[in-house]
Every structure is written in structure tokens, then in C-alpha cells.
Amino acid sequence: MDELLSSDTLRGRTGESRIAHWILLDANRWLLAGLLSLVVFTTFVGLGAISPPLRESMESAASVDTAFQALIAAVLTGVTLVVSINQLVLSQELGRLGDQQTWMNEAMAYRQRVEDLFGTVGPPDPSQFLQSLVQTSSDRAEALQEAVTDSDDETLRHRTDRLVENICQNSEEVSSQLETSDFGEFGVLRSGLNYNYSWKIYAVRRLRHEHEDTLGDDERAAFEELIDVLTLFGPALEHFKSLYFQWELVRLTRSILYAGLPGAVAATATVLYLDPGSVPGATLGVDNLVWLVSASATIALVPFCLLGAYVLRIATISKRTGSLGPFILRQAERTAAIDWEENEE
């Protein structure tokens, strides 16, 4: 039972290790950037401990000053670039009245279609909206199972039972995750990605096609109703993913601005005021000058650690959700639990 549940989630489908999945998706981006900065700082200190004495190098050459001048330019350029990207993202929210009206009409038309399935007004909160879609798909799957109960096609009943079991178990898991998720956090999108709707659409449509000759009117209607709710889940998830990306890029811009100023100050202060003679002694067998220069360089590189942490998540999500609807780009998205040829051999 637990194996089936885990194999249908995003991590279960890709086969990633828990650590890799945590780094790419689940980890708090500031925490991940902090860990990356710690690795950078440790690397600098390690290199400083085994390389020729930094103090002598600074007294005989301007290598440190040159390096920090390059860091200052990189920080200022990077902050400017990220702010420009943020302006590009925000510009997509600006438009003429007619464009806004068209967007509103399309959104209302979609909600009306979904609410026809719910039989009531759908919740406005994104997590509750996705949760309602997931629960409705589970209810429609059970209705399909009940519709084929009296069918003379034993293979149809067997395949439907396994398909419905997969849908209901996955729906229960995703629904419980959405209960504790708030939009703006990654939890809502992560829960939505754990619902492998594309493969479910394919499996339901294929099951209906292969047993078309034995289906009655009620059974065909049950198949159509299940397909309808699964196909409505995809646009909602893609819409919320787009909104999440906008929020994430805005957060990235703010984070870069917060980290960019201390980085530029640390690098500039190192160039202007650091004198090798003002930092005597050693700590843990490493020259204190190495500790100070390593810390200053790490602070200057924090914005790039943040950029890497955020881009890792955005790029990973984009890669794993590159297709909308019944198209499945990755072999890992094919859930073995409903691949009946392999299971029936």
C-alpha cells in the first residue's frame, strides 16, 4: 500500500533520492543558499590553508584587490539583471481594459464549467480548489467502478478496480497535503504535482477504448465524467504554477536586493580598508587574514547562492511539467500501478 502511494508521487515517479529531491524542490531557498554559502566559505578557507601564504601574496601583489573589484562589478550587474527580470514579469500583469476583461471572462467560464461538476460554487482558495477537483475525481472514479460492477467483461472489471484504487489512493494523499498548504508557498504546487493526472487521463481513455464494444450507456457516461474532471485539473494546476512562478521571481528579486547590498559593502570595504598588518595571528592553524578574506568573499557571493537556489527549483518544476494534458514527455511519468500489460503478465 505505502509503496503504491509513494510511486505515484513526484519523487516516486522520478526515482530521485530524498536528499536530491529536498535540494531541488522542498528545501527553504534561504536555507539552501545558506548551505551553499557555507560550502563556498569552507572551500575558500581550505584553499587558503593549503595555498601559499595569503599575507605575503597581498603584500607583493594586488590579486585580492583585483578579485574583489571583479566581485563588486558582478554583484552590481547581477542585482541589476535580476531587477530587470522582475520588471519583465510584472509587465505581464499590465494590460488594457479589454485584455483584462477577456482574461476575466475566460476565468469565469472555466470556473462555471468546474462548478457544474461540483454542483456548487467552487472555493476561491487555490489549495481548496485543487482539493475539490482531486476529491471529485476520486468520487467519479468510484462511480465508474460501481457502473462496471455488473459488466460481463471480467477483464474490464479487474482493470477498472486497479485503476480506481490508484486514483483514490493518490487523491487521498494529495488531498491531505493540500489541507495544510497555503498559496504562495511551494506546498500547494508540490501537492498538485504529486497528482499524476496526465497518466490517469491516458489510462482512463485507453481503458474505455479497449473495451468500447462491451460498454453500456451508463458505463460510457461514467468514463466521460471521470475524464472531464481529470482534464479540468490540468489547466488549474498550470494556472497556479504560472502565478507561483511570478511570486517566486518577485521573492527572488527581493532576496537578491537584501543580500546584494551587504555583499557589495563587504567587497568594497575589503578593497578600501583591508590591510594585512591589521589582522595578525591565526585561528585553528589558519591565518586570520584567510578567515577574514574568505568571509568577505562569501558574503559577496551570497546573492549568487540565492540565485542558484531559486533557479534550481524553478528549472526543476519547468522541466517536470513541460507538457499540459495527455502528453507524457518522461518515461518516469508512466505509473506502473496502472500499466496493466506489465501487471497482467
ABEGO torsion letter per residue (X at the ends): XAAAAAAABAAAAAGBBAAAAAAAAABBAAAAAAAAAAAAAAAAAAAAAABBBAAAAAAABAAAAAAAAAAAAAAAAAAAAAAAAAAAAAAAABBBAAAAAAAAAAAAAAAAAAAAAAGBBBBABAAAAAAAAAAAAAAAAAAAAAAAAABABAAAAAAAAAAAAAAAAAAAAAAAAAAABBBGBAAAAAAAAABBAAAAAAAAAAAAAAAAAABBAAAAAAAAAAAAAAAAAAAAAAAAAAAAAAAAAAAAAAAAAAAAAAAAAAAAAAAAABBAAABBEBBGGBBAAAAAAAAAAAAAAAAAAAAAAAAAAAAAAAAAAABBEABBABAAABBAAABAAAAAX
